[in-house]
Amino acid sequence: MFKAELSDSSILKTSFDAISSIVDEVQIQTDSEGFRLDALDRSHITFVHLELKSSLFDEFICDEPEKINIDTDELMKVLKRSKANDRVLMSLDEGNLILTFVGEATRTFKIRLIDIEYDSPAPPSLDYPTEFEIPFTLLKDSIQDMDIFSDKITLMVDQENFYTSAEGEFGDANIEYLHGEKIDTKAKSVFSLEKIREMLKADRFSEIATIYLGNDMPLTLSLKMVSEDGELSFLLAPRIESED
């Protein structure tokens, strides 16, 4: 038996808004500790991890581990129908994921589960030379600024500042942010701006983003709830060929 109730529907909505932009289908794994998913996009450029602990939920019952294979677009279509003050109830029944939104009215949706052969991917173990935090809104604004001129973005960090920059045919843009972290080296990589933009759809998950950056290394972007009951993280391969 699987049953979960969450008083804040925006947690699921903001998570899967980002996830559905990256992967078409996922396997959500549930057990008594909560639920999690690990997925890799078709081009093997972006890895995504979501973990929501049972303590986050108002009620969470999972008698035995379940694997919920679902189309992310179909799930997102339903989640978009939730309203700000709705409670969301989740359960499984005969090959369906059932979502019920309880608010001014009670609305129930059944989403057919899909058959997929799935081995949960695991991210590579990486030793990053730098790690720092940045306000999520500032990071999102920086990406929108870069998007004016280019489809790729350079991320760089040194002892004092975090930099984003983009160069295009019609102009360029540069942002500096004083990070206030103890960093004793410099790191720089180039990434697809579109891929980062997909990640940043999760703008209600956390007010702070933790960035892990190295020279020509993948970018790891981690969003953690203040309560530590949930984490949404992404790993994005660099565009090394773009550094010319």
N, C-alpha and C positions, 0 to 999 in steps of 0.2 A: 504494500500500500504506500502510495506517495501522495502527500497533501501538504500544501504550503500556503500561508497567508501573509501578505505584505501590505502594510498600511500606506506605503509610498510607491505608487505605480511608476513614478518617474525614474526610479533606479533601474528597472528593467527596460523602460523605454529608451533612456539615454545610452545604456549599454549596447542594446541590440541595434540602435540607430547606427552606431559605429561598426559593429560586427557585421551587420547585413550589407554594409558597403564594401566589406573586404572578402567575405566568404559566402558562398551560395547555400551551403548546408553544414550543419554542425551536429555533433553528438554531445548532448548534455548528460553528464554523469552525476547521479545523485546517490548519496548515502546518508547516514545519520549525522554527519558533520556538515552537510550542506550540499551545494551543487557547484560544479565546475565544468569548464570546457577548454579545450586546446584545439586550435585550428590553424591551418596554413592555406593561404590563397592559392589559386590554380597556377599562378606564375612563380610560386615559391619565393615571393619577395617579402611578404608580410606574414608574421606569425602573431596570433592573438591568444591571450589567456584571460579567462574570467573566472573568478572564484567568489561565491557568496556564501558566507558561513551561516549555519542554522541559527546562530544567535541574532542574526540580522532580522529574521522573520518573527512575526507575532506568533505564528504557529508553524512548526515544521515537523512532519512525521514521514519517516522513510524506513519501513520495516526491513527492507532488503534493497541492496543496490539496484538501481535502474539505469538503463541507457536510453535516452530520449533522442532519436534521430529526427531532425526537423529542418524544413526549408526556412532559411532565415528571412527571406522576403515575405513569406506567408505569415510568419510570426510577427514581423514588424508591422504588417498591415493591421493586424489585430491590436497590437500594443498602441498604435497611433490612435485607436479609438478610445483609449482610456482618458479620463478627465483628471484634472489636477488633484481633486480630493477623493478619488476612488480608491477603495481597498481592492487588491487583486488577490484572487484565490486561484491556485494551480492544483491540478490533479490529473491522473491518468485513467483512461477508461477505454478498453477494447480498441487499442491502436490509435487513440486520439489523445492529444494534450488538450485539456479543458481549461480555459481561462474565463473566470467570472469577475466582472467589475461591479463592485457594490458601491452605489452612491445614491443619487436621487432616484435611480431605478437600478434593478439588477439585470445585467446583460451577460449572457453566456455564449462563448464561442468554442467550437470544437475544431481543432487543427489536426488534419490527418498526419500521422507519423509516416516517415518514408523509409524505404529499405536501402541502406547503403552499407557497403563493406568499409569498415572504418577502423583504422589503427591510430589512436591518438598520437599526433606528432609531439616530439619533445624539442624544446629550443636548444641550441648549442650552448655549451658552457663557455662563457666569455669572461675574461679578466679585464675590466675596464680601468683605464688610468684616471678617469674623472667621473664624478657623480655630483650633481647639484640639483637644487630645487628652484622652480620658477612658478610664479602665479599662472594658473591656467589661462586666465583671460588675456594676460600679456603675451603668452605664447600664441594664442589663437589670433590676436591682433597682428602679431609679427608675420604670421603665415599669410594673412589677408593682405598685408602690405607688400610682401614679396610677390604675391600672385599678380600684381599689377603688370610686372615686366617679364616674368619668366616662369617656366614650368619645372625649374629645379631650384634648390635652395642650398646654400652653404651654411652649415652650423659650425661654430667655432667657440671654444672656451679657453681662457687663459687664467692667470692667477687672480685677476680682478673682475673680468667681464665675460658675459655670454653674448655672442654676436650672431646675428642672422643677416645674410646678404643674398642678393640676387642681381644678375646682370642679364639684360635683354637687348634686343635690337633697338628699342626705342627709349631705353633708360635703365637705371639701376636703383636699388634701394638698400639701405643699411640700417640695422637696429643694434643698439648697445644696451646691455642690462647689467648693472652692478650686482653680482650674485651674492657676495658676502660669505662665500664658502672658503674652506681651506683647500685650495688647489695649487699644487706646486709644479704643474706642467701645462702644456698646451695641446689641444686636440682639435682636429678638423676633419669633417666629412661632408660629402655632397649627397643629397637625397632628392627623390621625386617629390615635388611639392604636392601633387595630387594625392599621393599615398599618405602623406602626413595629414592632409586635409581630412581624409577619411577617418583617421584616428580621432581627430579633434571634434567629431560630432558628439563625443561622450562628454559634453561640457557641463553636465550636472552631476557627474560622478564624484568629482573632487575639485576643490579650489586650488590645489597645489599639484603640479606635475613634477616628478623626479626624472631627470634626464641622465642617461649613461652614454658617454661619448668617448670615442677613441679615433685615432688617425686611420681613415679609410676602413673603419669598423662599422658594423650594423649599429643603428640607433635603437636603444631601448628606452621606451617611454612608459612610466609606471604611474598609475593613478590609484591612490589608496584612500579609503574612507577614514575620517578622523577616528571613528570608533574601532577601526581595524577589523571590521566585519566583512569587508569586501575589497577586492583588488581587481583592477582591469589594466592589463599591460600589453604592450605591442613591441615587436621587434621587427625592424625594417632594414633590409639590405641596402648598402650604399650604392650610389651611381659613380663608381670609380672611373668609368669610361668618360664621364662628363668633365673631368678635370683636365682641360686642355688649354 
